[in-house]
Amino acid sequence: MINRPNWSGSLRLKLVLTFAATLLLSIASNLTFDFVTREWRKEPFTGYQTSKQIVSEKLSLLEQELPQLQDPSKVNPLLTRESESGRLRIVLSDLQGNAVYRSDSVQDTRIDLYEIIYEQKDVVNNPAPGKEYTEMTPVLYRDQKLVLMVSGKLEAEQGYIYKNPPLYSVLIFFVFFLVVFYLLTYSKMREIQEMSKGVSLIAQGNLSIRLPVRSKDELGVLTSSINEMAGQLEEQMAKERLAEKTKSELITNISHDLRTPLTSIIGYLTVLMEHKEASGALKPYMQSALNKSNQLKKLIDDLFEYTRLASNQAAMEKQVIDLAGMLNQMIMEFIPLAERSDIVVQSTVPDHRVEASIDAGKIARAVDNLLTNALKFSVKPGIIDISLHADPEWATLSVANTGLDITKEQEEQLFDRFYKAEESRRDHTMPHGSGLGLSIARSIVQLHGGEIWLERNERHYEFRIRLPRKSEMS
């Protein structure tokens, strides 16, 4: 079965009909405008067209009848008869100007052809009532080359002309066409604008919006499809948010349930390590168990903290803190750990106070994650540069080091959760991480209204944190 197009709901047909209607209305409007304004454009004129037309028609008539007259005696009566009907002067002369045949209204037997031609130029250029207008043409009669001349007096005709320059007329038509086409397509343009605005809002994440369906043509079908797509995306996003919430709650609950017994295990191992009766042979195993337990606790703490940050459950306790003092203290605690890994720490921190309204604990954790990351992936021996720069509005902290090269794809994944570097790039003397350090740092910085990013030049890596110095609530 052949599916025939539904022309009643076709946007193409509507556009064709709209264009045709616009064209017809524009033509009608132009004609109406021309009729209404014709009196303003009317100008009188004097013409001689009728007199000239009589001469021209008589010349053509005689040029056709002469070849049919075999009897030369009938030529003069023919010329006389035709001249009387139009009060004309008709002559058949030879090439020297001798009148071979003539009507009774012509008395001259010789005619100056050149003078007549010269006079006719003036008559054509400067016509006036009473001037004699002549037209001539060569004819062949009885093997004789002759010139047929028809002359008549010019009579003035009074009339009017309506000036309408072509450019003016085209401009009026074009303006009418644009106005009418705009009015007829206004509803469709509004429908397209509404669709564009709605799609823009959907692209910005407002999936609850629904576009009004104003027609049954292709635009209406497209609008319905967009509404259906938005509905499906909204439903899918709701499912994903629910799944993410469920997963976050599960991780939070599991992390909480694991932390309590793990804390007890760490406590027991610590007591055993400090007990005087602890066997020398078992002590290394107890130390290893304690280290692994502490490492596991850190992983659980990272997972718990990331879940709270990602679900916006982390409470912010902002207060005015000296960033320079806090950073100097962290550097002093970091230097011994770096020296054990054959790393030199260089710092450029202002001597004066750099105050900022922040949650000191969370920012310290973000900075510590950057320092730990630099320590893990620095080339040994190596250098870690730490700096702090401030202006009245922002404070920028950077941690830089030299490490092994990574690909562009790896660089783009550094801040993704659970992303870990390749084993070949790791310092195997450092404990394994959870892959959440940089993700946690990014979440903390974003909660403060700041930015965190990486600037890389081949093997030189510089992580930067940019924080506002004033609280958004102040």
Disulfide bonds with the S-S distance in Angstrom:
none
